[in-house]
């Protein structure tokens, strides 16, 4: 394929994809793919574990609430 045939073929392909240049569409797709990969790679860090419940906040209070059969309900 010579240079003129190559450019004619490229023009035909550009018309098929809605008038935009194929290279522009590829760049947009690569940028979108990069953003998706970056979003997937985000990490979550757990800095501590604890209990927050109606019968007690923290391990000891919660354990005591269970032992006392505390229901976690109160009248106003």
C-alpha positions in Angstrom: 0.0 0.0 0.0 1.5 3.3 -1.0 1.2 6.6 0.8 -1.8 7.9 -1.2 -3.7 4.6 -0.7 -3.0 4.7 3.0 -4.4 8.3 3.4 -7.5 7.5 1.3 -8.2 4.4 3.4 -7.8 6.5 6.6 -10.2 9.1 5.3 -12.7 6.3 4.6 -12.4 5.0 8.1 -12.7 8.5 9.6 -16.0 9.0 7.8 -17.3 5.7 9.2 -16.7 6.7 12.8 -18.8 9.9 12.6 -16.3 12.3 11.0 -13.9 12.3 13.9 -10.4 11.1 13.5 -9.7 7.6 14.7 -6.6 8.7 16.6 -8.7 11.2 18.5 -11.2 8.5 19.5 -8.4 6.2 20.6 -6.9 8.9 22.8 -10.3 9.5 24.4 -10.7 5.8 25.0 -7.2 5.5 26.5 -7.9 8.5 28.8 -11.2 7.0 30.0 -9.5 3.6 30.5 -6.8 5.3 32.6 -9.4 7.0 34.8 -11.3 3.7 35.3 -8.1 1.9 36.3 -7.2 4.7 38.8 -10.6 4.5 40.4 -10.4 0.7 40.7 -6.9 0.9 42.4 -8.1 3.1 45.3 -7.6 1.5 48.7 -9.5 1.5 51.9 -7.6 1.7 55.2 -9.2 0.5 58.4 -7.5 2.4 61.3 -9.4 0.7 64.1 -12.2 -1.6 65.0 -14.8 -1.0 67.6 -18.4 -1.6 68.6 -21.1 1.1 68.5 -24.4 -0.4 69.7 -27.4 0.6 71.8 -26.2 -1.6 74.7 -22.7 -0.1 74.8 -20.0 1.7 72.9 -16.7 -0.1 72.9 -15.7 -3.7 73.6 -16.0 -3.6 77.4 -19.3 -1.7 77.6 -20.9 -3.9 75.0 -19.7 -7.1 76.7 -21.1 -5.8 80.1 -24.4 -4.9 78.3 -24.7 -8.5 77.0 -23.9 -10.0 80.4 -26.6 -7.8 82.0 -29.1 -8.7 79.2 -29.5 -5.1 78.5 -32.0 -4.6 75.6 -30.8 -1.1 74.7 -34.3 0.4 75.1 -35.3 3.2 77.4 -38.4 5.3 78.0 -38.3 9.0 77.2 
